[in-house]
Amino acid sequence: MSETQSIRFSVDTGGTFTDIVVLDEDTGRFSIEKAPTTPENTLIGVLNAINKAKVDLTKGKTLFVYGSTTAINTVIERKGAKTAYLTSQGFRDIPEIARYNRTQPYNMKYHKPPQLVRRRLRFEVPERMNWLGEVVTELDTEAVREVARKLKRLEVKSLAICFLHSFKNDSHEKKARDIILEEYPEISVSISSDIAREHREYERSMTTIIDAYIKPLVSKRLGELQEELERRGFKGEIVLTRSDGGGMTSGRAKDSPINTLLSGPAGGVVGGLSISSDINYSNIITMDMGGTSLDVSIIREGMARTSPQTLVHGYAVIIPNLDIRSVGAGGGSIAWIDAAGALHVGPQSAGAVPGPICYAQGGTEPTVTDALLCTGYIDPGYFLGGEMPLDTSLAQGGIKSKVCEPLKMDFESGASGILKVTLSNMSASIRELSVKEGDDPRDFSLLCYGGGGPLFGAALIDELEMPSAIIPVAPANFSAWGMLKVNLRYDLAQALLTKRLGESDLNELNNRFGELIKEGMNILKEEGIPAEKRASFKSLDLRYPGQEHTVNVPLDFAIDENSRDKIYEEFSKIYKRTFGYTLNQPAEVIVLRVRCIGEVPKPVIQKLEAGSKNANAAIKGKRQVFCFVNNKLVDHTIYERSKLLAGNVVDGPALIEEPTSVTNVLSGYKCEVDKSGSLIITRK
């Protein structure tokens, strides 16, 4: 990886728009553009965004950071490769049995998600390791060769291999992989010991299956993107954002696409960490309201909350990921009425095609964007800076026929009702993220971005009693902006299982940590990161004996015989914060984790020009808005954000417009412009 870059640009593919941010590192200036997302092939939308932004791909030392949705869309749309599964004899049905718990316990019609691998393509071979990694039954190599021949006859494109207890000893998996490739070189192979060196057979097998399922298509699409960029003169480097908020080179992404499943939303959280540092706000809840969904995450004491596993479209996967919760509350979320006559918003979305009714592209279902337009929050002639005029009359007709007439209410109540339900969905999502995890939202500021986030920020902090809302520069492209600041990151883990902390050999722990750190540092070295830019961080997953779930305990101190009490003390503190209590019992060491970071040079962004408190120079007019918070028609002063200076103060009720977003300042609130360019909304 080069020490400096002349041009750095990033692309975030959303459900409705594909966003691009282009930074000139010589001047610190950046520009933004949006292009419609192309669901049939998202790479077309990426190339359209690059064309629209007029990126000079031939300029030397160029870095392209990409938030890809290819992996997650492949799973959701079930468009992956024809995949087979190879496991230990007697365990072929683990992916189908899954877990006994139901994700929808009160839904009598609930069904588990459909299998990605049919049973006839799930194979077993004689072999067995015990839980200590000792060989009980040698691998039957001839049985593996027979499976390889069947895969070739059946024209299977990808294979997932997951043997019992291979997280402790991977020799059988690697031997099976080599035999398969010897017999059938054209097949793609994923092995669990390369992807998830942890216990829990179902999660490990499912993670390996998904990696195998998406690998051929992800590799193909990334290859096509690279070829097209190179055809246009691109000689720089492509980095993909990972689910954990780090970055990985395109070559690594082809080898391990599972880590890009939640690639897109991660950029906004990385941007949130940067904002947290810039304006000295250590506790932030991030809220990304895009065209399709609302994504919320939490930054506590300057650290983003992470999780070692997650559910992806109903499938459990073991990948390090930022703890991001999503609900169907985006600008394109559809308003609908259930059989009992109650109004709902989402999770269905109008998406990029046909989009909200006001786009005049054939949409017939009223959306949040239609309601914002009809209540006056959006100027129909200034959407995307006037590039895409909106049709107010079409939106009004859709809301009247689909909401107001069935509910027998006047138009203003129907339109504002859509926004109130959306606000309720948003606040519930934030409460679930914070209160249910032991955090009080009143201790956090709300970072609002995405095209719709700034419109709801003030209303949300009013409802949740939060101290302030922060609107970053270019909020509609903020996830792409955050991607400009990612570091390369590789997370490695090794399961130990049920080793009591008091009985653990700390020298053994240090040796195992050393092996993981060496592995991660070698990866970063191969990526061209100089030694002084590499760092590693250690942590342990601990639990009480007999429990299923663990808490992660960071270790920012040396491990020696004097460390046992300190580790246990940190475990008790984190356990109590998470669950509200502690037990007078020893702790068990379950998993060792290492995070290896390769620092990429950070771009320097220009600061905003300083001004006085008076913001009158930015006023562009007045407009009546039907305020959905108090159901009143209210005069709002309209400001142009590009004309605001650092130190300016805007009193509500006001709307601060920019080409791709609108910030709503409620009556009784004020908005101050920070020197970084962020807008900070607080109560008067």
N, C-alpha and C positions, 0 to 999 in steps of 0.2 A: 504494500500500500504506500503510495507516495506521501511524502511529508507535507506537501502543500498542493493545493488545487487552484487552478485559475478560475474555473467555473464549476459550480456545484448545483445540481438541480435534482428535485425529488418529485415523484408522482404518487398520488394516492387514488386508487380506484374505488369509488363509492357506488352505492346502489343507483344513484341518479346521475351524478356528475363525476368526472375524472379531473382531479385537481393537480396543478403543477405549480411549483415555486422554483424560480431561477435566481440564483445568487451570484453576483459578480464579486469575487473575493478581493479584487483589487480596490474596489470602491466601497464595498459594504452595502451597496444598493441591491434590492431584490424586486422582482416583478412576479405577478401571479396571473394565472389564466384558468378557465374552466372549459371543459369540453364534455358533451354528453357521453355517458358510459354506454358501451356497446355490448349488451348482454350476450349476443351470439358469439363474440370473441373479444374479450376485454383488451387484448393487445391492440386492436384497431383504435379503441378510445385512447390508449396510452400514446400511440403514434400521432393521433389527431391533436392531442394536448401539446405534444412536443412541437408539432408544426405550428400550432396556433401561437405558442410562446416564442417562436422564431429562435430556438436554441441553436447556437453555432456548435454543432457536434464535432467539427474539425479542429476546434481549438484544443491545444494540448492540455494535459493534466486535468481532465474532466472527471468528476465523480457523479454518478447517477445512483440515487437511492430510491428504491421502488417498494411500495407497499402493495404486495400482490394479493389478489383475491382468487387466483386460479385454483389454489389448493382447496380452500373452503367451498368454493362453488362446485368443484368436482365431486365433493362428498355430498353436498346438499342436492345437487341435480342428478347424482348417481350416474355420472358419465365417465367413471374411471375405467382402468384397463380390466380385461378378463383376468381375475386373480385367483390363485390357489393358496392353500394353507397346509403347511407340513408341521406336524407336532409329534410328541411322544405317544407311543401306543397306549390307547385307552382314553385320550384326552381331546379327540377331534371336535367334540361338541362344546367345549368351554366357551367359544365366542357366542354360541347361540343360547346356552344356559344363562350366561351373563350373571347378573345379581338378582337376588330375590326381591329387593326393594323396588317399589314402583315410583317413578318420578312424578306420576299424577295419581296419588293414592285414592282420590275420590271420583275418579273417572272410571265408571264401570266398563266402558268400551275401550279402555287403554290397551294398546298393543305395543310390544317392544319394536324398536326400529327394525326395518328389514335387514337381513344379512347381506353384507357386501360380498361374501363368499358362499356360494351354494354348497350344500352338504356333499354333493358328489365330487366337489373340487377340494374337499378337506381330506388330507391323507395322514396316515399314521405310519411310523416305523419303529421297530424295537430299539430302545435305548433308554437309559435312566441315570440321572444324577440324584444324589440325596441332597438334603437341604444344606449340607456343609460343602457341597460341590465335589463330593467323592463319587467316583464312577461305580455304579451298582450293576448296570448292564451296558456292555460296549455297544457302540453304534453299529447297526447292521448296514454296512455299506452297500451290499447288493440290493437290499430293499430300497435304499435311496436311489440307486441307479434305475431301478424299475419305475419308481415314481417319476424320475426325470424323463424317461421314455414316454410315459403316459401323458405328461405335461406337453411334450412335443407333439404327440398325436392329437391332443385336444386343442392345440394352438393357444395354450395359456400364455399370456404376455408378461405376467408378473407373479412372483411367489413370495409369501411371508413364511419365515421359519421361526418357530417359537417352541423350544424344548423346555421341559420341566427343570426348574432350578438352574437354567443357563446363566442367570445373573451372577451365580457364584462360580461357574466354570463354563466357559464358552467354547471349549474345544470341539464338542460334538456339533454345535451349530456351524462353526467355521468349516469343519470337515464336510458336513452335508452341503453347505453352499458351494464349496470347491467341486464336489462331485456333480452337483446339478449343472454348474456352468461348464464343466468338462463335457457332459452329455448334451447340453442344450445351451450353447453360448449366447443365443439371441435373447434369452429370457432375462428380465430384471429381477434381482433378488434382494430382499430386505431381511435381516436377522435381528432378533430382539436384543441380543447382547450388544449390538451397535447403537441401538435406539433407546432402550429403557432397561438399564441394569438395576431393576428394582423388583421387589416381590409383588404379589397380587397377580395371579395368572391371567384372569380375565382382562384386566386393564393392559397388561403387558402384551398379550396376544392381540387385543383390539388395536393398540397403538401400532404394532408391527403390520397388521393387516391394512390399516389406513395408509401407512407410509408406502406399502407396496401398491395399493390401489391407485394412489395419486401420482406415483413417481413417473411412469411413462409420459403422462400428459404434461405434468409440470416441467419435466426435462425438455419435452418437445416445444412447449410454449416459450420457455426461457431461451432455448436454442434459436427459435425463430426470431425472438426479440433481439438477441445478440447479433444474429446474422443481418437483420434489417438495419440495425444501428451501424454496424461495421460497413454495410453497403453505402451508408450515408456519410461515412468518414469518421465514425466514432472510434477513438483509440483509448478511451478511458476505462474506468472500472465500474462494474455494476455491483451494488450491494443491496441485498433484500432485507427488509426489516423482519425480525423474528417475533414470535408470539410473546417472548419475554422482554421485549423492548430493546434488544440489542440488534446488531446487524450481522449478516453472514454473506460471504461472496456468492456469486451466482453458481460457481462450481460446487461449493458446499451445499447450496440449496438444491441442486440437482441430485446430489447424493443422499440428502436427508430432508426431503420436502415437508415432512411432518412438522418441522419447526416453523414453517411459514403459514400454518393454518389460520392463526389469528393475527396475521401480519398487518393489516390495514389500521385497526383501531390503536395499535401499540404506538404509532407515531405521535398521536395526540398526547398520550401520557408522557412520552419522552419530552415533548414540548412543554408539558406542565411542570416537569422537573426543572427545566431551564427557567421558566417563568418564576417558579418558587424561589430559585436562587437569585434571579435578577432583582426581584422586588422584596426579597426577604420575608416571604410568607411560607412558613415551614409546613403548615397544615392546609391542604387544598383537596377539595373534591372536584374532579374533572368531569365535565358534562359535554359530550359531543352530540349535538342534534343535527344529523345529516338529512338526506332525502328519504332514507328508508327506516332508520332506527335511531334510538337514543342509547349511547354507550356511556356508562359512568364508571369511574375508578377513583381510588383514594390514594393520596400522598400524605403520609403521616411522618412528622419530624424529618421532612426532606427525603423520605424513602417511599417509593411506590410499593403498594402491597402486591405480593406475588403468590402464586399457588403452584405446587408441583404437578397437579393434574386438573383436568376440567372435562366438561361434557361438550361434545361437538355434535350437534344435530342428533342427540340421544346416545351417542357413542362415547364411552369413557376412554380418555387417552391420558397417558403419563407424559406430559411435556411441560417444562417450565413455562409459565405464562403469567402475564400481568392479570390481576384479578379485575376483569372488566365485566360488568353486568349489562346486558342489552335488553331493551324492550321496544315494542313496535310503536314508537312515538316520534317519527321523523316528519319532515315536511310533506312527504308523499303518503303518509299513513292515511288510510281510508276511514271515514266516518260511516258507521252503519248502525242499524237498529235491530235488536234481537227480538225473539218471538214474544217476549214479555213487554216490549215497548221501551226498553232501556237503550240509551245512546252509548255507543262504544267508539273508540278510535284505535285502529290497528288490531292485530299486528300486520294485517294485509297492507300492502303498499302498492301505489300506482307505478312505482319504480321510474326508470328512465323512459320506458315505452309502455303505455302511452303517456304517463306522467299525470299530474293534476289536470283538472278540467281547464283551468285558466291557461295552460300551455297551448290549447287549441290543437292538440295532436291526436284527438280521438278519444280522450279520457271522458268517462261518464260518471265516475264515482267521486263525490266531494272529499277533499283532503284538507289537512291542516293548512297547507299553503293557500288553498282557495279561501278558507275562513280568514286567514290573516289579510289577504287581499281585500276581501269584502268588508272587513271591519276598519280598514284604513291604515293598517300598520305598514303595508307594502305599497309603494308608488308603482302603479302598473307600467309607467313609462320609464322607470329607472331600474328595472330588474336586469341584473348583469350589466349595469351601467347603461341601460337602454338598448343593449344588443338583442334582448329577447322580450319584446313587449308582451304584457299579459292581457287576457280578455276578461274583464270584470263581469260583463253581462253573462257570459257562459258560466262562470263560477257561481254567480247569483242564482241562475236557473237551476243548476245542479243541487245547491244547498236547499233551495225552496222545495224542489220535488222529492228529494231523497231524505231530508231531515225535517224541515219546517212543516210541510203538509201532513206527513204521517204522525208527527207529534203534536199537531195543532197548536203551533206557537208562531209568534211573529218572527220576521227574518233576523233582526238583530239578536234576539234570544237564541235562535238556532245556530247562527254563526259563532256567537260568543260561547255557546254551550260546547261546541266542538273544541274550542280552545281551553275551556275549563276542564273538560275530561282529559285533554292532553296534559294540562298542568298537574292534575291529580295523578296520572300515570307516572309523570316525571318525579314528583315528590315521593311517591311510593317506592320508586326504584332507588332513590337516594337514601331513603330511610332503611330499606333492606340492606343496602351496602354498608351503611354506617351503624345504625342503632342495633341491628341484629348481630353485628360483629363486635359490639362493645364500645363503639365510638359515638360521641355526641355531635351531631351536625353543627351545633352552635359553636363548636370549637374549630370549625373549618370555614375557609372562604370557598366560594364557588367559582371555578374557572369555566366560563361558558364559551363554546366555540361550535364550529359547524355553521351552516347557513342560518339555522333557526335558533341556536342556543342563546345569542344575545337578546333576542326578543322576549325570552322567558326568564332570563336571569334575575331581574329585579323582583318579579312576582314570586319566584322560588325562594329567594332569601327572605322575602316578607313572610311567606307561609312557614318556612322552616326555622325562622328566627336566626338565620346565619348572619354574621357581621358584615359581609361584603360580597359583591360579585365582581369578577375580573373578566374583562373582555380583551383578549390579546389583539395584537396587530394582525390584520387579514384573517379574521376568525373563520371564515368559510374555507380557507385553505390551511388551517392551522395544523392538521394532522400531517400534511405534506411538509409544512414548515418545521415541525418537530423532527421529521425524518432527517433533516439536514444535520442534526446534532447527535445522531446515533453513533455509538462505538461498536466495534466488532465484539461479539460476546459468544462464548461457548460454555454451556453448563454441563457438568459431568457429575454422575452419581454412582455410588456403590452401596448396595444393600448389605448390612451386617446381620440384622435380625436378632432380636431378644438377647442382646448383650447388656447386662446390668452395668450402669455407669460405674458403680463402685467396684465391679469385678473386671472391668475392661482393662486390657493391656494398653496403656497410653502410648507406649512405643509403637505398638501395632497400628494404632490410630494414626500416629504421625507418619508412619511408613506408607499407609494406604492413602492418606492425604497427599503425600509427596508424589506417589505414582499418578494420581489424578491431576495434580498441578503440572507435572512434567508433560503429561499427555496434552493438556490444554495449551501449555506454552509452546509445544511443538507445532500445534495447529496454527497458532498466531504467528509463529516464525515463518511457517510456510506461506502465510498470507502477506508476508512482507512487513510485519509490524516490528520496529526496532525494539531491542531489549528494554530500553528505558521507558517505553510506552506500554509495556505489558504489566498487568497486575492480576493478582488472584485473591479470592475471598473464600473463606471456609465457613461451613455451618454444619449442624447436626440436626437430624429429625429425631426427637425424643418423645416418649410417652410413658405413662404409668403401666406396670405389668397388667396384662389381660385386656388392655384397651385396643381398639382398632385404629383410632385416629391419632396423629402426631402433631406436634408444633415444631416449627423450625427455629433453631437457636443459632444466631450468628456468633462466630468465634473471632473476635478482633483482638485476641491475645494469644500468647504462646501456650501450647498444650504441654504440661508437665505434671508431675505428681501433686503439685500445689494447685492444679487447675480444677480438680474434681468438684470442690465446693463451689467455686465460681461458676462452673458450667451448670451445676444444679440450681444455684441461685438465679441465674438468668432463665433457666427453664421454668422455674416456679413463677417468676415475674411475668413471662410471656404467657404461660398457661393460665394464670389468673386473669390477665387482661382479656384473653380469648374466651374463656369459659366461665369466669366469675368466681372460681374457687380453686383451691389446691388440696392435695391429699398428702398425708404424712407417710409416703411410700417412696421407695427408690425409683429412679428413672431408668428406662431402657434405651439403649442406642440402637436405632433402627436403620437409618441411612446416613451415609456421609455425602456431603455435597460440596462441590467446588465450582465457583464462577470465575472464569478467566476473561479478562477485559483487555482488548487492544484499543488504545485510545487513538481516535482519529482527530486530526487537527480541527478545532472548532471555528466556525465562521464568526467573524466580527460584524455585527449588524450596526448600522448607523443609528445614533441616538436622535431623538426628536428635538427640534429647535425649541428653545425656552420662550415662554410668553408670560403674560400676567394672568390673573384669575378671570378677567373679562374674556368671554368667548364669543362676543357679538360678531366678530369678523367672520365667523364660520356659519352664521345663520343664513339659511336659504329660503325661509318662508314659514308658513303655518299651515296646519291641516287638522281637520276634525277627525278624531278617532273614537270608535265605540270601544271603550275600555272594558275588556272582559273580566277584569278584577272586580269592578264595582258596578258594571252594567250601566254606564253613563257615557253620553257623548261628550268628549273632552277636547278642548283646543290644545294641540301639541305644537311646540316650536320645533322646527326641523333644522338640523345642523348637518353640514358636510364634514365628515370625519377627516378628510385629507387636509382641511384648513385649520384643524385644531392644533394648538401648540402645547408643549409641556407646561403644566401648571394651570391651564384653563379649567374652569369649573362650569358645568352645565347643570342647571336646576330643572327638576321635573315639574310638570309633565313635558317630556321632550322625546324626540326620535333622532338618533344620530345615524345618518345614512352613509353607506359606502356602496360601491357597485355590486358587491356580492352578499351583503348582509345589512341588517338594521338593528341598532341597539335601542332598547326601550328603557327610558328612565321614568319610573312612576312618580306620581305626585307624592311629595313628602320625602323624596330621595334626591340625592345629588350625585353627579359623576365628575370625578377629577381625572385629568390626563396625567399619567405618570411619564417620567423622562424616557422610559423605555418605549413609550407609545401606547401602553396598555391603558384601558379605561377602567377606573375603579369606582364602582357604585356603592354608596353607603347611605344610611338614613341621615336626614338633616339633623 
